[in-house]
Amino acid sequence: MKKLILLAIFALGATVATNAQTISENALGLRLGGGNGTGAEVSYQRALGDNNRLELDLGWRNDNNNYDAIKLAALYQWVWNIEGGFNWYVGAGGGIGSVSDSRDVYDDNTFIFLAGDIGIEYNFDIPLLISLDFRPEIGFYNDNYKNNRGLNDFSPDIALGLRYQF
């Protein structure tokens, strides 16, 4: 039984190693999503190895209805090559944010959240990276703030990313 488990681990490791692709050292651009109240985010990716990276996203929103939001997300990602310039990735992380709405009694709230990430990306021959990902988030808000606005703890987000690689 031990030999079978060791053989399975070796086979899995060999498969991951053969599918690994060196990723860009740095990528900077936009992550265009509609969820979580912030919309578009400035996105930065930093390689931590041949197929691991850190992604930092900063989103903000300021509109005419006295609603302001800012959110910073940090995710650790694992990247695997599919074929050619296509990669897929998964990640986990979290972040912090702040929401301000001057229309009612509870006008400010800072929150934290946990996030997962799964997506697909295409690495062009030019220094352009385009991606589509799904990021579910679980937020932790003050109960009075959450109940007053009807906020959910779970918030899914789908976004298109466009990044310049350098």
C-alpha positions as a Markdown table, in Angstrom:
| # | Residue | x | y | z |
|---|---|---|---|---|
| 1 | Met | 0.0 | 0.0 | 0.0 |
| 2 | Lys | 2.8 | 2.4 | 0.9 |
| 3 | Lys | 4.5 | 1.7 | -2.5 |
| 4 | Leu | 1.3 | 2.5 | -4.3 |
| 5 | Ile | 0.9 | 5.8 | -2.5 |
| 6 | Leu | 4.5 | 6.8 | -3.2 |
| 7 | Leu | 4.1 | 5.8 | -6.8 |
| 8 | Ala | 0.9 | 8.0 | -7.1 |
| 9 | Ile | 2.7 | 11.0 | -5.5 |
| 10 | Phe | 5.7 | 10.5 | -7.8 |
| 11 | Ala | 3.4 | 10.4 | -10.9 |
| 12 | Leu | 1.5 | 13.5 | -9.8 |
| 13 | Gly | 4.7 | 15.4 | -9.1 |
| 14 | Ala | 6.1 | 14.4 | -12.5 |
| 15 | Thr | 2.9 | 15.5 | -14.3 |
| 16 | Val | 3.0 | 18.9 | -12.5 |
| 17 | Ala | 6.7 | 19.4 | -13.3 |
| 18 | Thr | 6.2 | 18.6 | -17.0 |
| 19 | Asn | 3.3 | 21.1 | -17.2 |
| 20 | Ala | 5.0 | 23.9 | -15.4 |
| 21 | Gln | 5.8 | 27.0 | -17.3 |
| 22 | Thr | 7.9 | 29.9 | -16.3 |
| 23 | Ile | 5.6 | 32.9 | -15.7 |
| 24 | Ser | 6.5 | 36.6 | -16.1 |
| 25 | Glu | 8.4 | 38.2 | -13.3 |
| 26 | Asn | 5.9 | 41.1 | -13.1 |
| 27 | Ala | 2.6 | 42.0 | -14.6 |
| 28 | Leu | 0.6 | 45.2 | -14.1 |
| 29 | Gly | -2.8 | 46.1 | -15.4 |
| 30 | Leu | -6.6 | 46.1 | -14.7 |
| 31 | Arg | -9.0 | 43.5 | -13.4 |
| 32 | Leu | -12.4 | 44.5 | -14.7 |
| 33 | Gly | -15.1 | 43.0 | -12.5 |
| 34 | Gly | -18.5 | 44.1 | -11.3 |
| 35 | Gly | -18.8 | 42.5 | -7.9 |
| 36 | Asn | -18.2 | 43.6 | -4.3 |
| 37 | Gly | -19.0 | 47.3 | -4.8 |
| 38 | Thr | -15.6 | 48.3 | -6.2 |
| 39 | Gly | -15.8 | 47.4 | -9.9 |
| 40 | Ala | -12.4 | 47.8 | -11.7 |
| 41 | Glu | -9.2 | 47.1 | -9.8 |
| 42 | Val | -5.6 | 47.9 | -10.4 |
| 43 | Ser | -3.8 | 44.6 | -10.5 |
| 44 | Tyr | -0.1 | 43.6 | -9.9 |
| 45 | Gln | 1.3 | 40.1 | -10.2 |
| 46 | Arg | 4.8 | 39.2 | -8.9 |
| 47 | Ala | 6.4 | 35.8 | -9.7 |
| 48 | Leu | 7.6 | 33.9 | -6.6 |
| 49 | Gly | 8.9 | 30.9 | -8.6 |
| 50 | Asp | 8.5 | 29.1 | -11.9 |
| 51 | Asn | 4.8 | 28.5 | -11.4 |
| 52 | Asn | 3.8 | 30.5 | -8.2 |
| 53 | Arg | 3.0 | 34.2 | -7.9 |
| 54 | Leu | 1.5 | 36.8 | -5.7 |
| 55 | Glu | -1.4 | 38.9 | -7.0 |
| 56 | Leu | -2.3 | 42.3 | -5.4 |
| 57 | Asp | -5.5 | 44.1 | -6.4 |
| 58 | Leu | -6.6 | 47.6 | -5.4 |
| 59 | Gly | -10.2 | 48.6 | -6.2 |
| 60 | Trp | -12.1 | 51.7 | -5.3 |
| 61 | Arg | -15.4 | 53.4 | -6.1 |
| 62 | Asn | -16.6 | 56.9 | -5.6 |
| 63 | Asp | -20.0 | 57.9 | -7.1 |
| 64 | Asn | -22.4 | 60.8 | -6.9 |
| 65 | Asn | -24.7 | 59.0 | -4.3 |
| 66 | Asn | -22.2 | 59.5 | -1.5 |
| 67 | Tyr | -21.1 | 55.9 | -1.6 |
| 68 | Asp | -17.3 | 55.3 | -1.4 |
| 69 | Ala | -15.5 | 51.9 | -1.2 |
| 70 | Ile | -11.9 | 50.8 | -1.3 |
| 71 | Lys | -10.6 | 47.2 | -1.2 |
| 72 | Leu | -7.2 | 45.6 | -1.2 |
| 73 | Ala | -6.9 | 41.9 | -2.0 |
| 74 | Ala | -3.8 | 39.7 | -1.9 |
| 75 | Leu | -3.8 | 36.2 | -3.4 |
| 76 | Tyr | -1.1 | 33.4 | -3.6 |
| 77 | Gln | -1.6 | 31.6 | -6.9 |
| 78 | Trp | -0.4 | 28.3 | -8.5 |
| 79 | Val | -0.1 | 28.4 | -12.3 |
| 80 | Trp | -0.1 | 25.4 | -14.7 |
| 81 | Asn | 0.4 | 25.4 | -18.5 |
| 82 | Ile | -2.5 | 23.9 | -20.5 |
| 83 | Glu | -1.0 | 24.2 | -24.0 |
| 84 | Gly | 0.8 | 26.9 | -25.9 |
| 85 | Gly | 0.2 | 30.3 | -24.3 |
| 86 | Phe | -2.8 | 29.0 | -22.2 |
| 87 | Asn | -2.4 | 28.6 | -18.4 |
| 88 | Trp | -4.9 | 27.9 | -15.7 |
| 89 | Tyr | -4.4 | 28.9 | -12.1 |
| 90 | Val | -5.9 | 28.6 | -8.6 |
| 91 | Gly | -5.2 | 30.7 | -5.6 |
| 92 | Ala | -6.2 | 31.7 | -2.0 |
| 93 | Gly | -5.9 | 34.8 | 0.0 |
| 94 | Gly | -7.8 | 37.6 | 1.6 |
| 95 | Gly | -7.9 | 41.3 | 2.1 |
| 96 | Ile | -9.3 | 44.4 | 3.8 |
| 97 | Gly | -11.7 | 47.0 | 2.7 |
| 98 | Ser | -13.7 | 50.0 | 3.8 |
| 99 | Val | -17.2 | 51.3 | 2.8 |
| 100 | Ser | -18.7 | 54.7 | 3.5 |
| 101 | Asp | -22.3 | 55.7 | 2.8 |
| 102 | Ser | -23.4 | 59.0 | 4.2 |
| 103 | Arg | -27.1 | 58.3 | 3.6 |
| 104 | Asp | -27.8 | 56.6 | 6.9 |
| 105 | Val | -26.7 | 56.2 | 10.5 |
| 106 | Tyr | -24.0 | 53.6 | 9.9 |
| 107 | Asp | -21.8 | 55.6 | 7.6 |
| 108 | Asp | -18.5 | 53.8 | 7.9 |
| 109 | Asn | -17.3 | 50.2 | 8.1 |
| 110 | Thr | -14.0 | 48.4 | 7.7 |
| 111 | Phe | -14.2 | 44.7 | 6.8 |
| 112 | Ile | -11.9 | 41.8 | 6.1 |
| 113 | Phe | -12.5 | 38.9 | 3.7 |
| 114 | Leu | -11.1 | 35.5 | 2.6 |
| 115 | Ala | -11.0 | 34.8 | -1.1 |
| 116 | Gly | -10.3 | 31.9 | -3.5 |
| 117 | Asp | -9.5 | 32.3 | -7.1 |
| 118 | Ile | -9.7 | 30.1 | -10.2 |
| 119 | Gly | -9.1 | 31.2 | -13.8 |
| 120 | Ile | -7.6 | 30.8 | -17.2 |
| 121 | Glu | -5.2 | 33.1 | -19.0 |
| 122 | Tyr | -3.5 | 33.5 | -22.3 |
| 123 | Asn | 0.0 | 34.8 | -22.6 |
| 124 | Phe | 0.5 | 36.5 | -26.0 |
| 125 | Asp | 3.8 | 36.7 | -27.9 |
| 126 | Ile | 3.8 | 40.4 | -27.1 |
| 127 | Pro | 4.0 | 41.4 | -23.4 |
| 128 | Leu | 0.2 | 41.1 | -22.9 |
| 129 | Leu | -1.6 | 38.7 | -20.5 |
| 130 | Ile | -5.4 | 38.4 | -20.7 |
| 131 | Ser | -7.3 | 36.4 | -18.1 |
| 132 | Leu | -10.8 | 35.4 | -17.0 |
| 133 | Asp | -11.3 | 34.4 | -13.4 |
| 134 | Phe | -13.8 | 33.6 | -10.7 |
| 135 | Arg | -13.2 | 34.9 | -7.2 |
| 136 | Pro | -15.6 | 33.9 | -4.4 |
| 137 | Glu | -15.1 | 36.0 | -1.3 |
| 138 | Ile | -16.4 | 35.6 | 2.3 |
| 139 | Gly | -16.6 | 38.9 | 4.1 |
| 140 | Phe | -16.7 | 39.7 | 7.8 |
| 141 | Tyr | -18.7 | 42.8 | 8.5 |
| 142 | Asn | -20.0 | 44.5 | 11.6 |
| 143 | Asp | -23.5 | 42.8 | 12.1 |
| 144 | Asn | -25.3 | 46.2 | 12.4 |
| 145 | Tyr | -23.7 | 47.4 | 9.3 |
| 146 | Lys | -24.4 | 44.2 | 7.3 |
| 147 | Asn | -28.1 | 44.0 | 8.5 |
| 148 | Asn | -28.8 | 47.6 | 7.7 |
| 149 | Arg | -27.6 | 47.2 | 4.1 |
| 150 | Gly | -28.7 | 43.6 | 3.4 |
| 151 | Leu | -25.1 | 42.5 | 2.7 |
| 152 | Asn | -24.2 | 38.9 | 2.4 |
| 153 | Asp | -21.1 | 37.2 | 3.8 |
| 154 | Phe | -20.6 | 35.4 | 0.5 |
| 155 | Ser | -19.8 | 37.5 | -2.6 |
| 156 | Pro | -18.9 | 35.9 | -6.0 |
| 157 | Asp | -16.9 | 38.0 | -8.5 |
| 158 | Ile | -16.1 | 37.2 | -12.2 |
| 159 | Ala | -13.6 | 39.5 | -13.9 |
| 160 | Leu | -11.6 | 40.0 | -17.0 |
| 161 | Gly | -7.9 | 40.9 | -16.5 |
| 162 | Leu | -5.6 | 42.8 | -18.9 |
| 163 | Arg | -2.0 | 43.1 | -17.8 |
| 164 | Tyr | 1.3 | 44.3 | -19.2 |
| 165 | Gln | 4.2 | 41.9 | -18.5 |
| 166 | Phe | 7.7 | 43.0 | -17.7 |
